[in-house]
Amino acid sequence: HALAAAEQLPGTPPGPIYQARGQAYQTRGDFDRARSDYERALALAQQADNGRLAWQSMMALGALWAERDYGQVGVWFQRASELAARLSDATLQARSLNRLGNWLANTGRSADGLLAHQEALRLFTQASDTRGMAETLDLLGTTYGMRGDRVKAVEQLDGAIALLRTLGDRPSLLSSLAMRALQSQPGANETTLCPQRSQQACIDDATEALALARQIESLPAQVFAENALAFTQLAFGAFGAAMTHMQAARRLATEIQHQ
């Protein structure tokens, strides 16, 4: 209804509404409709010379493509980072660095990813941006984990979770909780120092993450949380429970065609 009204009223930009609808589709796991709305929002932003909305659309497209094609992810995050630099906005630059850094870490360039996250943390700290600091600490936790430093990973995630609880950010909190469970459980620590958190502490993190994913009705988040709970149960020898959660994760991922 809001989109129809915006298209009919002179002077009302529909771009942000396409962006919002795209986010709703993405939360439901509807890749094609989300992509269409994000691309439409980007086109409208470029027509209106709205740099900030164009940046938001590029970032959204990069995050969406993480479900299907990491090559596309890098293209969109690189474009967003270059646009943020042209706009001379430190906050946008920091957020772009975080997404680009995460892509680098996930494509085998964890050292470069770590540098990008550290620069983002510096910018967010300088701006006293608590939300940005929490986001960056979460991503640093993931990157340190990829580099084999599980103890440092959990330290970063501890900081992220503490900040996210104060902010009441459930989507980000569930992700950090699930990741802390994964980084803490012994199955991921065969050749690295283990943080030595208990079985119950790890399972509590993953269980809370799954509950939050269900509360916000995000199917991709539920897949991630089910996976975290499955791997955590597996690490402590609870094979039956692990199989149950892994099958649930596979069913949901298949349902939304999340590659």
Secondary structure by P-SEA (a helix, b strand, c coil): caaaaaaacccccaaaaaaaaaaaaaaacaaaaaaaaaaaaaaaaaaaccaaaaaaaaaaaaaaaccccaaaaaaaaaaaaaaaaaaccaaaaaaaaaaaaaaaaaacaaaaaaaaaaaaaaaaaaaccaaaaaaaaaaaaaaaaaacaaaaaaaaaaaaaaaaaaaccaaaaaaaaaaaaaacccccccccccccccaaaaaaaaaaaaaaaaaaccaaaaaaaaaaaaaaaaaacaaaaaaaaaaaaaaaaaaaccc
